[in-house]
Every structure is written in structure tokens, then in C-alpha cells.
Amino acid sequence: VKDIVEHPDPEYDPKEQDLDERTLRKKLGSHFDPGFMAVAVLQWLWAHTHCPVHYAWKDLGVRFWPRYIKEGNCLAEKSCSLPEGMFCKPVKSVTKTFLRWHCQGWSSQKYCTWIPVQYPLISECKCSC
């Protein structure tokens, strides 16, 4: 069997919607042989190479409204590629508008009000160099 030469960029990998087991089993039909083939391996590979956004609630403090935001991060503790060498990095973000309590003047004549501020949030991570 000859090796198929493929582009190494993960952009060319199948997306989650392309990996529907039912559709793929139907496409392969009677050629699927569970004695020599395993879908678990595909799930194992997917689990070790995909880069989900991990969210955690963050307290912005009393000068923000709303005070709490679900902030996203890309986990880069271990390699996301086989062979190793690539790591999960942010590739997309969304901007949310919050209100920030802001005061002008430091004397007894200060003026305070809520002002809108833009807060970027990571929305997608990708395995890359």
C-alpha cells in the first residue's frame, strides 16, 4: 500500500461534523470489519489532538457589571500533535461589552459613571506551531 502524501496543517483535518460514525459506517458498508478495524482509535486520536476552549468563571470585581465573565483559555500544557511539537493556541475571539465604573477627578468634585468597555474572549483554539 502506497502512502498518501498529505498537507501537515491541521486545517486540512476532518472537523467534528465530518466524523459522524453512523454516516461513515454507512459509507463503508460491508467493508467495515470490526476484527481488523476500530473506531475507538479514532476517538483516542481525536481526544489527543483536538483543542477545546476551557472556560472558567472570572470575577472582574465591583467596578464591572456584570461582575462575572466566563473566560476561555487554550490548554498548552502538552503537545496536541502526533508526533509531538505543536500546541493549542487561540485562533478566534469574540468581544463582549461590559459596563465599567469610572471616576474622573480625585478631589471632592469627582464625577463617576458607568462606561461601556470591550472585553475580548477566546472562542476557538487550534493545534499549531
Secondary structure, 3 states (H helix, E strand, C coil): CCCCCCCCCHHHCCCHHHHCHHHHHHHHHHHCCCCCCCHHHHHHHHHHHCCCEEEEEEECCCCEECCEEEEEEECCCCCCCCCCCCEEEEEEEEEEEEEEEEEECCCCCCEEEEEEEEEEEEEEEEEEC
